[in-house]
Amino acid sequence: MAKEKISKREYPWKTKIGDSEYTFRLMTTQDRDAMLEFARGLPEGDLLFLAVDITNQRAVDDWIRRLNEGSLRTVLVEQDGKLVGHGSLIHEEQVWTRHLGGMILLLAPEVRGKGLGHSLAGELFSYAEELGLLKVMARMAADQKGAIQVFEKMGFKMEALLADCVIDREDRTHDLIIMSYDVTGHSV
């Protein structure tokens, strides 16, 4: 596998956490089936509030299209050759929000709580700095208490609570939370 470089890191790279070794690498077009398998193996509760249904082949194909266009960067995490998580940084394309990025982190339940999310976020923050982004945003349903705690531990701050702005697969509405992280270390 050829080494790829973004930011200051060459991919793929490995890290050991506890007794397990994890490989971090960039997502490519060849990862479509692995991403679908990963998404379809997640608990239903993890899928309720995804902005994009990554169990749907067309959605993953669109994701890959955006990767190829450069508006999205995804770092995958593998354990023993199996996809166990991903982190994505979406670079805003609108002129008035070009200083913003959006972050998505998703890990398989069996690898959560080990520090992988923090490592994955670090990779995305490096890429955000390289792009000159000033803030990284994360959106989630207010019901996702665990996700909120993870982002708070990484230094994200609550920006907004929007009532009934998320709808789940059962057509029930939920409040949306928007959190942000100041990449530059100071408020803009």
C-alpha positions as MATLAB code, in Angstrom:
seq = 'MAKEKISKREYPWKTKIGDSEYTFRLMTTQDRDAMLEFARGLPEGDLLFLAVDITNQRAVDDWIRRLNEGSLRTVLVEQDGKLVGHGSLIHEEQVWTRHLGGMILLLAPEVRGKGLGHSLAGELFSYAEELGLLKVMARMAADQKGAIQVFEKMGFKMEALLADCVIDREDRTHDLIIMSYDVTGHSV';
ca = [
       0.000    0.000    0.000;
       1.434    3.374   -1.039;
       1.931    6.018    1.621;
      -0.289    9.095    1.357;
       0.311   12.342    3.153;
      -2.031   15.016    4.453;
      -1.006   17.540    7.025;
       2.135   16.384    8.791;
       1.193   12.705    8.821;
       1.867    9.904    6.370;
      -0.842    7.307    5.930;
      -1.324    4.553    6.755;
       0.050    4.586   10.308;
      -0.463    2.326   13.293;
      -0.938    2.831   17.003;
      -1.273    0.393   19.867;
      -3.884    0.975   22.560;
      -3.998   -1.627   25.295;
      -3.516   -5.018   23.662;
      -4.901   -3.931   20.290;
      -3.240   -2.366   17.259;
      -5.162    0.058   15.067;
      -4.367    1.315   11.583;
      -5.336    4.834   10.517;
      -5.588    5.428    6.779;
      -7.356    7.636    4.273;
     -10.615    6.464    2.725;
     -10.539    5.710   -1.004;
     -13.061    4.653   -3.612;
     -12.149    1.020   -2.893;
     -13.606    1.345    0.630;
     -17.253    1.530   -0.429;
     -18.136   -2.054    0.463;
     -16.198   -1.947    3.757;
     -18.020    1.269    4.734;
     -21.396   -0.260    3.912;
     -20.553   -3.378    5.939;
     -19.370   -1.231    8.869;
     -22.509    0.942    8.799;
     -24.883   -1.989    8.456;
     -23.252   -3.647   11.474;
     -23.836   -0.678   13.788;
     -26.600   -0.746   16.406;
     -29.834    0.909   15.280;
     -29.370    3.610   17.925;
     -26.149    4.747   16.227;
     -27.955    5.125   12.903;
     -30.977    7.073   14.194;
     -29.403   10.493   13.981;
     -26.930   10.272   11.105;
     -27.357   13.174    8.692;
     -26.692   10.771    5.815;
     -27.855    7.159    5.720;
     -24.484    5.457    5.288;
     -26.183    2.057    5.089;
     -27.423    3.163    1.650;
     -25.080    2.453   -1.275;
     -26.018    5.690   -3.104;
     -25.169    7.742   -0.005;
     -21.742    6.097    0.259;
     -21.179    6.630   -3.477;
     -21.960   10.340   -2.975;
     -19.548   10.373   -0.009;
     -16.817    8.967   -2.265;
     -17.645   11.551   -4.939;
     -17.120   14.304   -2.356;
     -13.828   12.694   -1.279;
     -12.644   12.766   -4.870;
     -13.708   16.415   -5.240;
     -11.736   17.373   -2.128;
     -14.628   18.830   -0.105;
     -14.454   15.924    2.350;
     -11.581   14.096    4.022;
     -12.164   10.779    5.777;
      -9.712    8.889    7.959;
     -10.581    5.248    8.581;
      -9.619    3.150   11.612;
      -9.043   -0.568   11.135;
      -8.387   -3.355   13.600;
      -7.068   -6.622   12.191;
      -8.034   -5.472    8.676;
     -11.642   -4.723    9.670;
     -13.108   -1.208    9.579;
     -14.029   -0.154   13.139;
     -14.483    3.582   12.713;
     -14.113    6.732   10.689;
     -13.691   10.439   11.135;
     -14.602   12.960    8.462;
     -13.884   16.642    8.029;
     -16.204   18.480    5.680;
     -14.879   21.753    4.316;
     -17.632   24.307    3.847;
     -17.907   25.499    0.260;
     -19.977   28.653    0.743;
     -17.945   31.855    0.659;
     -19.323   33.235    3.914;
     -18.626   30.010    5.854;
     -15.338   29.040    4.170;
     -13.579   29.330    7.553;
     -15.721   26.472    8.961;
     -15.447   22.726    8.825;
     -17.777   20.017   10.014;
     -16.584   16.973   11.958;
     -18.163   13.535   12.078;
     -16.784   10.721   14.255;
     -18.239    7.229   14.406;
     -16.723    4.190   16.097;
     -17.950    0.643   16.477;
     -19.254    0.030   20.021;
     -16.505   -2.462   20.857;
     -13.712    0.106   20.358;
     -15.282    3.101   22.090;
     -13.788    4.525   25.265;
     -10.207    3.600   24.311;
      -9.026    6.973   23.038;
      -9.535    6.272   19.329;
     -12.040    9.116   18.948;
      -9.533   11.563   20.391;
      -6.797   10.312   18.043;
      -9.150   10.496   15.075;
     -10.210   14.030   15.986;
      -6.533   15.015   16.233;
      -6.013   13.870   12.656;
      -8.941   15.965   11.493;
      -7.826   19.026   13.484;
      -4.434   18.832   11.745;
      -6.145   18.813    8.392;
      -8.398   21.716    9.468;
      -5.306   23.756   10.359;
      -3.722   22.947    7.007;
      -6.865   24.216    5.253;
      -6.784   27.410    7.315;
     -10.097   26.674    8.985;
     -10.853   28.685   12.106;
     -13.674   26.611   13.578;
     -14.830   23.032   13.389;
     -18.495   22.334   14.035;
     -20.232   19.170   15.211;
     -23.990   18.605   15.097;
     -25.916   15.982   17.006;
     -29.305   15.271   18.458;
     -29.705   16.458   22.053;
     -30.547   12.843   22.981;
     -26.991   11.753   22.126;
     -25.590   12.392   25.606;
     -22.539   10.157   25.084;
     -21.546   11.930   21.872;
     -21.991   15.321   23.528;
     -19.684   14.267   26.382;
     -17.038   13.011   23.938;
     -17.015   16.309   22.040;
     -16.968   18.312   25.298;
     -13.900   16.340   26.446;
     -12.185   17.309   23.180;
     -12.828   20.992   23.915;
     -15.967   21.612   21.863;
     -18.350   24.217   23.273;
     -22.117   24.390   22.932;
     -23.159   27.010   20.370;
     -26.861   26.420   19.816;
     -29.880   24.306   20.631;
     -32.489   24.201   17.873;
     -35.869   22.714   18.787;
     -37.263   19.860   16.670;
     -34.646   20.231   13.906;
     -33.707   16.527   13.714;
     -36.036   13.766   12.594;
     -35.225   10.120   13.206;
     -36.039    7.043   11.132;
     -39.352    6.719   13.004;
     -40.355   10.291   12.001;
     -40.028   11.617   15.575;
     -38.444   15.044   15.951;
     -35.614   15.861   18.351;
     -33.651   18.936   19.319;
     -30.398   19.632   17.469;
     -27.235   20.700   19.268;
     -24.474   22.550   17.465;
     -21.037   22.533   19.083;
     -17.822   24.177   17.904;
     -14.094   23.948   18.450;
     -11.836   26.950   17.894;
      -8.954   25.546   15.813;
      -6.826   28.663   16.257;
      -7.072   28.626   20.055;
      -8.916   31.922   20.297;
     -12.390   33.152   19.498;
     -13.037   34.639   16.081;
];
